[in-house]
Amino acid sequence: MADPFIGPDGAPRCRWSGAAPEFLAYHDTEWGFPVGEDRRLFEKLCLESFQSGLSWRTILAKRENFRAAFDGFDAERIAGYGEEDIARLLADEGIVRHRGKIAAVINNARRCRELVAAEGSFAAYVWRFEPRAEDLAEPQTASVSAASIAMAKDLRRRGWAFVGPTTVYAFMQAMGLVDDHTADCSARAAVEAARAAFVRPA
């Protein structure tokens, strides 16, 4: 049996990637690669909010169910959800049925719509908080940062919910604002190349 902690190039993977096949693919092809699309950024921040108190494996296993339940995380559509939608979501066994988190997604979709109107795009707003390289901790040694604290504080000021500094830091790691792959990780070179080629949203 192949060692799940060894990547396709023979180099080690980050230890958090675990042995589950869905984790390996997520680690190798998604985690840390830069994202500049509003919908994907909004989706990930919502899913990180749902993860609060749970494992990412639980959320990742249900990700397609979440996408179906929340109209592909189209913020414009979710912003129009009402009580019937909340009842529908609370009855959906394919997702995490937490009223507070469901309500937060709807609230955050409305706040996202306001933010886009003010900033031009969600991506442009998010990438303003990309930390400088010299301000980063060693990979996988931190769960919050000055940048995640600043972004969480600003989002809460704008009325967002379930967006604490730890949630925001996990979001930054996943969406490529921070490359938290360890120096010897099989995915680090590809992530660094993608970050170097990535055009930051204006």
Short mmCIF file of the C-alpha atoms (twelve columns), coordinates in Angstrom:
data_MODEL
# 
_entry.id   MODEL 
# 
loop_
_atom_site.group_PDB 
_atom_site.id 
_atom_site.type_symbol 
_atom_site.label_atom_id 
_atom_site.label_alt_id 
_atom_site.label_comp_id 
_atom_site.label_asym_id 
_atom_site.label_seq_id 
_atom_site.Cartn_x 
_atom_site.Cartn_y 
_atom_site.Cartn_z 
_atom_site.pdbx_PDB_model_num 
ATOM 1   C CA . MET A 1   0.000   0.000  0.000   1 
ATOM 2   C CA . ALA A 2   1.362   3.425  -0.958  1 
ATOM 3   C CA . ASP A 3   2.379   5.717  1.878   1 
ATOM 4   C CA . PRO A 4   -0.317  8.460  2.038   1 
ATOM 5   C CA . PHE A 5   2.241   10.890 3.416   1 
ATOM 6   C CA . ILE A 6   4.385   10.627 0.261   1 
ATOM 7   C CA . GLY A 7   3.334   12.774 -2.684  1 
ATOM 8   C CA . PRO A 8   3.297   11.752 -6.361  1 
ATOM 9   C CA . ASP A 9   6.844   13.070 -6.846  1 
ATOM 10  C CA . GLY A 10  8.221   11.015 -3.950  1 
ATOM 11  C CA . ALA A 11  8.503   14.004 -1.606  1 
ATOM 12  C CA . PRO A 12  6.596   14.029 1.690   1 
ATOM 13  C CA . ARG A 13  3.187   15.610 2.051   1 
ATOM 14  C CA . CYS A 14  2.200   17.887 4.919   1 
ATOM 15  C CA . ARG A 15  1.325   15.586 7.811   1 
ATOM 16  C CA . TRP A 16  -2.163  17.075 8.264   1 
ATOM 17  C CA . SER A 17  -3.226  15.636 4.904   1 
ATOM 18  C CA . GLY A 18  -3.970  12.299 6.591   1 
ATOM 19  C CA . ALA A 19  -4.717  9.037  4.843   1 
ATOM 20  C CA . ALA A 20  -8.202  9.716  3.432   1 
ATOM 21  C CA . PRO A 21  -8.141  9.818  -0.401  1 
ATOM 22  C CA . GLU A 22  -10.251 12.983 -0.517  1 
ATOM 23  C CA . PHE A 23  -7.737  14.691 1.776   1 
ATOM 24  C CA . LEU A 24  -4.815  13.740 -0.450  1 
ATOM 25  C CA . ALA A 25  -6.414  15.168 -3.591  1 
ATOM 26  C CA . TYR A 26  -7.461  18.307 -1.716  1 
ATOM 27  C CA . HIS A 27  -3.938  18.762 -0.344  1 
ATOM 28  C CA . ASP A 28  -2.225  18.146 -3.697  1 
ATOM 29  C CA . THR A 29  -4.468  20.207 -5.975  1 
ATOM 30  C CA . GLU A 30  -6.371  22.806 -3.926  1 
ATOM 31  C CA . TRP A 31  -4.986  23.734 -0.521  1 
ATOM 32  C CA . GLY A 32  -2.793  26.813 -0.768  1 
ATOM 33  C CA . PHE A 33  -3.266  27.461 -4.485  1 
ATOM 34  C CA . PRO A 34  -4.314  31.110 -4.995  1 
ATOM 35  C CA . VAL A 35  -7.962  31.823 -5.798  1 
ATOM 36  C CA . GLY A 36  -9.310  35.049 -7.254  1 
ATOM 37  C CA . GLU A 37  -12.926 34.093 -7.967  1 
ATOM 38  C CA . ASP A 38  -15.596 35.666 -5.785  1 
ATOM 39  C CA . ARG A 39  -17.814 32.594 -5.669  1 
ATOM 40  C CA . ARG A 40  -15.034 30.201 -4.673  1 
ATOM 41  C CA . LEU A 41  -13.785 32.602 -2.022  1 
ATOM 42  C CA . PHE A 42  -17.272 33.056 -0.603  1 
ATOM 43  C CA . GLU A 43  -17.871 29.300 -0.641  1 
ATOM 44  C CA . LYS A 44  -14.673 28.581 1.223   1 
ATOM 45  C CA . LEU A 45  -15.301 31.188 3.895   1 
ATOM 46  C CA . CYS A 46  -18.787 29.729 4.411   1 
ATOM 47  C CA . LEU A 47  -17.418 26.187 4.647   1 
ATOM 48  C CA . GLU A 48  -14.739 27.279 7.098   1 
ATOM 49  C CA . SER A 49  -17.521 28.781 9.215   1 
ATOM 50  C CA . PHE A 50  -19.384 25.466 9.117   1 
ATOM 51  C CA . GLN A 51  -16.186 23.698 10.168  1 
ATOM 52  C CA . SER A 52  -16.026 25.615 13.454  1 
ATOM 53  C CA . GLY A 53  -16.040 22.952 16.182  1 
ATOM 54  C CA . LEU A 54  -15.823 20.128 13.622  1 
ATOM 55  C CA . SER A 55  -13.122 18.540 11.469  1 
ATOM 56  C CA . TRP A 56  -12.378 19.675 7.914   1 
ATOM 57  C CA . ARG A 57  -12.760 16.039 6.844   1 
ATOM 58  C CA . THR A 58  -16.428 16.201 7.860   1 
ATOM 59  C CA . ILE A 59  -17.001 19.331 5.779   1 
ATOM 60  C CA . LEU A 60  -14.980 18.136 2.786   1 
ATOM 61  C CA . ALA A 61  -16.985 14.902 2.659   1 
ATOM 62  C CA . LYS A 62  -20.184 16.961 2.509   1 
ATOM 63  C CA . ARG A 63  -18.903 19.708 0.194   1 
ATOM 64  C CA . GLU A 64  -20.928 18.660 -2.865  1 
ATOM 65  C CA . ASN A 65  -24.051 18.449 -0.691  1 
ATOM 66  C CA . PHE A 66  -23.367 21.967 0.598   1 
ATOM 67  C CA . ARG A 67  -22.950 23.239 -2.953  1 
ATOM 68  C CA . ALA A 68  -26.261 21.722 -4.019  1 
ATOM 69  C CA . ALA A 69  -28.081 22.979 -0.926  1 
ATOM 70  C CA . PHE A 70  -26.720 26.541 -1.200  1 
ATOM 71  C CA . ASP A 71  -27.134 27.075 -4.953  1 
ATOM 72  C CA . GLY A 72  -23.432 26.709 -5.658  1 
ATOM 73  C CA . PHE A 73  -22.690 29.415 -3.072  1 
ATOM 74  C CA . ASP A 74  -24.035 32.114 -5.350  1 
ATOM 75  C CA . ALA A 75  -24.104 34.999 -2.859  1 
ATOM 76  C CA . GLU A 76  -26.767 36.878 -4.824  1 
ATOM 77  C CA . ARG A 77  -29.165 33.933 -4.661  1 
ATOM 78  C CA . ILE A 78  -28.408 33.125 -1.034  1 
ATOM 79  C CA . ALA A 79  -28.960 36.775 -0.074  1 
ATOM 80  C CA . GLY A 80  -32.597 36.271 -1.046  1 
ATOM 81  C CA . TYR A 81  -33.166 33.230 1.183   1 
ATOM 82  C CA . GLY A 82  -35.978 33.400 3.722   1 
ATOM 83  C CA . GLU A 83  -37.489 31.243 6.445   1 
ATOM 84  C CA . GLU A 84  -38.600 28.562 3.981   1 
ATOM 85  C CA . ASP A 85  -35.012 28.132 2.856   1 
ATOM 86  C CA . ILE A 86  -33.795 27.912 6.451   1 
ATOM 87  C CA . ALA A 87  -36.367 25.184 7.105   1 
ATOM 88  C CA . ARG A 88  -35.278 23.368 3.931   1 
ATOM 89  C CA . LEU A 89  -31.627 23.508 4.958   1 
ATOM 90  C CA . LEU A 90  -32.335 22.375 8.509   1 
ATOM 91  C CA . ALA A 91  -34.063 19.308 7.035   1 
ATOM 92  C CA . ASP A 92  -31.171 18.492 4.684   1 
ATOM 93  C CA . GLU A 93  -29.270 15.502 6.108   1 
ATOM 94  C CA . GLY A 94  -26.469 16.001 3.596   1 
ATOM 95  C CA . ILE A 95  -25.126 19.126 5.291   1 
ATOM 96  C CA . VAL A 96  -24.344 20.298 8.818   1 
ATOM 97  C CA . ARG A 97  -27.729 21.319 10.205  1 
ATOM 98  C CA . HIS A 98  -26.791 24.145 12.533  1 
ATOM 99  C CA . ARG A 99  -29.298 26.986 12.554  1 
ATOM 100 C CA . GLY A 100 -26.776 29.608 13.626  1 
ATOM 101 C CA . LYS A 101 -24.304 28.687 10.900  1 
ATOM 102 C CA . ILE A 102 -27.013 28.498 8.239   1 
ATOM 103 C CA . ALA A 103 -28.300 31.919 9.280   1 
ATOM 104 C CA . ALA A 104 -24.721 33.220 9.189   1 
ATOM 105 C CA . VAL A 105 -24.285 32.117 5.566   1 
ATOM 106 C CA . ILE A 106 -27.447 33.983 4.581   1 
ATOM 107 C CA . ASN A 107 -26.407 37.052 6.545   1 
ATOM 108 C CA . ASN A 108 -22.893 36.910 5.083   1 
ATOM 109 C CA . ALA A 109 -24.262 36.630 1.543   1 
ATOM 110 C CA . ARG A 110 -26.121 39.895 2.112   1 
ATOM 111 C CA . ARG A 111 -23.014 41.487 3.610   1 
ATOM 112 C CA . CYS A 112 -20.966 40.153 0.671   1 
ATOM 113 C CA . ARG A 113 -23.331 41.853 -1.754  1 
ATOM 114 C CA . GLU A 114 -22.785 45.133 0.102   1 
ATOM 115 C CA . LEU A 115 -19.031 44.601 0.166   1 
ATOM 116 C CA . VAL A 116 -18.881 43.944 -3.582  1 
ATOM 117 C CA . ALA A 117 -20.857 47.115 -4.220  1 
ATOM 118 C CA . ALA A 118 -18.347 49.059 -2.123  1 
ATOM 119 C CA . GLU A 119 -15.094 47.338 -3.129  1 
ATOM 120 C CA . GLY A 120 -15.714 46.127 -6.687  1 
ATOM 121 C CA . SER A 121 -15.295 42.424 -5.896  1 
ATOM 122 C CA . PHE A 122 -14.975 40.121 -2.927  1 
ATOM 123 C CA . ALA A 123 -11.627 38.950 -4.294  1 
ATOM 124 C CA . ALA A 124 -10.205 42.475 -4.375  1 
ATOM 125 C CA . TYR A 125 -11.229 42.924 -0.755  1 
ATOM 126 C CA . VAL A 126 -9.827  39.574 0.414   1 
ATOM 127 C CA . TRP A 127 -6.449  39.956 -1.265  1 
ATOM 128 C CA . ARG A 128 -5.903  43.330 0.392   1 
ATOM 129 C CA . PHE A 129 -5.177  41.291 3.518   1 
ATOM 130 C CA . GLU A 130 -2.435  39.129 2.010   1 
ATOM 131 C CA . PRO A 131 0.396   39.240 4.568   1 
ATOM 132 C CA . ARG A 132 3.958   40.188 3.698   1 
ATOM 133 C CA . ALA A 133 6.369   37.253 3.533   1 
ATOM 134 C CA . GLU A 134 8.405   38.659 6.403   1 
ATOM 135 C CA . ASP A 135 5.328   38.677 8.644   1 
ATOM 136 C CA . LEU A 136 4.603   34.957 8.228   1 
ATOM 137 C CA . ALA A 137 5.222   32.338 10.881  1 
ATOM 138 C CA . GLU A 138 6.986   29.096 10.005  1 
ATOM 139 C CA . PRO A 139 4.579   26.810 8.088   1 
ATOM 140 C CA . GLN A 140 1.965   25.092 10.238  1 
ATOM 141 C CA . THR A 141 3.086   26.704 13.476  1 
ATOM 142 C CA . ALA A 142 0.260   29.273 13.750  1 
ATOM 143 C CA . SER A 143 -3.528  29.192 13.792  1 
ATOM 144 C CA . VAL A 144 -4.014  32.968 13.630  1 
ATOM 145 C CA . SER A 145 -1.993  35.902 12.306  1 
ATOM 146 C CA . ALA A 146 -2.035  39.670 12.399  1 
ATOM 147 C CA . ALA A 147 -3.601  39.599 8.926   1 
ATOM 148 C CA . SER A 148 -6.355  37.147 9.906   1 
ATOM 149 C CA . ILE A 149 -7.110  39.175 13.026  1 
ATOM 150 C CA . ALA A 150 -7.360  42.349 10.931  1 
ATOM 151 C CA . MET A 151 -9.600  40.748 8.313   1 
ATOM 152 C CA . ALA A 152 -11.869 39.117 10.898  1 
ATOM 153 C CA . LYS A 153 -12.197 42.404 12.745  1 
ATOM 154 C CA . ASP A 154 -13.078 44.268 9.561   1 
ATOM 155 C CA . LEU A 155 -15.589 41.643 8.441   1 
ATOM 156 C CA . ARG A 156 -17.312 41.744 11.831  1 
ATOM 157 C CA . ARG A 157 -17.386 45.543 11.628  1 
ATOM 158 C CA . ARG A 158 -19.220 45.101 8.329   1 
ATOM 159 C CA . GLY A 159 -21.756 42.791 9.980   1 
ATOM 160 C CA . TRP A 160 -20.418 39.356 9.029   1 
ATOM 161 C CA . ALA A 161 -20.895 36.415 11.416  1 
ATOM 162 C CA . PHE A 162 -18.874 33.269 12.273  1 
ATOM 163 C CA . VAL A 163 -15.674 34.849 10.940  1 
ATOM 164 C CA . GLY A 164 -13.222 34.774 13.842  1 
ATOM 165 C CA . PRO A 165 -9.426  35.061 13.360  1 
ATOM 166 C CA . THR A 166 -8.883  31.278 13.388  1 
ATOM 167 C CA . THR A 167 -11.580 30.697 10.764  1 
ATOM 168 C CA . VAL A 168 -10.162 33.500 8.630   1 
ATOM 169 C CA . TYR A 169 -6.614  32.146 8.958   1 
ATOM 170 C CA . ALA A 170 -7.737  28.701 7.767   1 
ATOM 171 C CA . PHE A 171 -9.468  30.447 4.865   1 
ATOM 172 C CA . MET A 172 -6.250  32.343 4.021   1 
ATOM 173 C CA . GLN A 173 -4.239  29.110 4.096   1 
ATOM 174 C CA . ALA A 174 -6.676  27.332 1.800   1 
ATOM 175 C CA . MET A 175 -7.129  30.170 -0.695  1 
ATOM 176 C CA . GLY A 176 -3.436  30.831 -1.172  1 
ATOM 177 C CA . LEU A 177 -2.988  34.092 0.697   1 
ATOM 178 C CA . VAL A 178 -0.597  32.105 2.874   1 
ATOM 179 C CA . ASP A 179 1.457   29.132 1.688   1 
ATOM 180 C CA . ASP A 180 1.511   26.946 4.767   1 
ATOM 181 C CA . HIS A 181 2.927   23.855 3.078   1 
ATOM 182 C CA . THR A 182 6.100   22.823 4.862   1 
ATOM 183 C CA . ALA A 183 9.439   23.423 3.115   1 
ATOM 184 C CA . ASP A 184 9.838   19.735 2.173   1 
ATOM 185 C CA . CYS A 185 6.199   19.213 1.130   1 
ATOM 186 C CA . SER A 186 5.600   17.764 -2.327  1 
ATOM 187 C CA . ALA A 187 3.045   20.500 -3.132  1 
ATOM 188 C CA . ARG A 188 5.010   23.541 -1.985  1 
ATOM 189 C CA . ALA A 189 6.878   24.200 -5.253  1 
ATOM 190 C CA . ALA A 190 3.676   24.064 -7.290  1 
ATOM 191 C CA . VAL A 191 1.889   26.376 -4.865  1 
ATOM 192 C CA . GLU A 192 4.769   28.849 -4.877  1 
ATOM 193 C CA . ALA A 193 4.827   28.827 -8.697  1 
ATOM 194 C CA . ALA A 194 1.071   29.418 -8.797  1 
ATOM 195 C CA . ARG A 195 1.364   32.274 -6.290  1 
ATOM 196 C CA . ALA A 196 4.173   33.846 -8.326  1 
ATOM 197 C CA . ALA A 197 2.074   33.745 -11.506 1 
ATOM 198 C CA . PHE A 198 -1.162  34.828 -9.809  1 
ATOM 199 C CA . VAL A 199 -2.429  38.285 -10.704 1 
ATOM 200 C CA . ARG A 200 -3.775  39.834 -7.507  1 
ATOM 201 C CA . PRO A 201 -7.294  41.243 -7.977  1 
ATOM 202 C CA . ALA A 202 -7.280  45.038 -8.131  1 
# 
